[in-house]
Amino acid sequence: MFITFQSKKLRALCESMHNANENLGEKLASKLRARLSDIIVADNILSLPVGSPEVCFEEGEECITITLLGDKKMGFVCGNTVQPKNQDNTINWSQVSRIRLVFIGDVK
């Protein structure tokens, strides 16, 4: 699975261990790194065995949230150029190969 980022701040949190530890705390930063590693090797984001992936709507856009630690979640939207759709016009997440990280907890 290919991951892109909604903002430079999110990219920096995900690409810099120091930045993540400093801004999120060591426990949450550790969970973030683990979930990102899990997602990168996943064929289907909904099939992740950890993080309780869940389809929801944030600001009117269909997304997937994954639990990191306690009530802290990370959220992704479909990053495919052409979104694969189900018959009911929702995203067919099993066919998505690119996702865009839009938030980690309160960070956007």
Residue pairs with C-beta under 8 A, 6 or more apart in sequence:
1 39
1 40
1 41
1 42
1 43
1 45
1 96
1 97
1 98
1 99
2 79
2 97
2 98
2 99
3 14
3 36
3 39
3 40
3 76
3 79
3 98
3 99
3 100
3 101
4 79
4 98
4 99
4 100
4 101
5 11
5 14
5 100
5 101
6 100
6 101
6 102
6 103
6 108
7 108
9 107
9 108
10 101
10 102
10 103
10 104
10 107
10 108
12 19
13 19
13 20
13 23
13 24
13 32
13 104
13 107
14 20
14 32
14 36
14 101
17 29
17 33
20 28
20 29
20 32
20 33
21 29
23 29
23 107
24 32
24 104
24 105
24 107
27 69
28 68
28 69
28 72
28 105
31 68
31 69
31 72
32 68
32 74
32 104
34 50
35 48
35 50
35 51
35 66
35 68
35 74
38 48
38 49
38 50
38 51
39 45
39 48
39 66
39 99
42 48
44 93
44 94
44 96
45 53
45 64
45 66
45 76
45 93
45 96
45 99
46 53
46 55
46 64
46 93
46 94
47 53
47 94
48 66
51 66
51 67
51 68
52 66
52 67
53 64
53 65
53 66
54 64
54 65
54 66
55 62
55 63
55 64
55 90
55 91
55 93
56 62
56 63
56 64
56 65
57 63
58 65
58 75
58 102
58 103
61 77
62 77
62 78
62 90
62 91
63 75
63 76
63 77
63 102
64 75
64 76
64 77
64 93
64 99
65 73
65 74
65 75
65 76
66 73
66 74
66 75
66 76
67 73
68 74
68 104
68 105
72 104
72 105
73 103
73 104
73 105
74 101
74 103
74 104
74 105
75 101
75 102
75 103
76 99
76 100
76 101
76 102
77 99
77 100
77 102
78 84
78 91
78 93
78 96
78 98
78 99
78 100
79 96
79 98
79 99
79 100
80 96
80 97
80 98
83 91
83 96
84 91
84 92
84 95
84 96
85 91
85 92
86 92
102 108
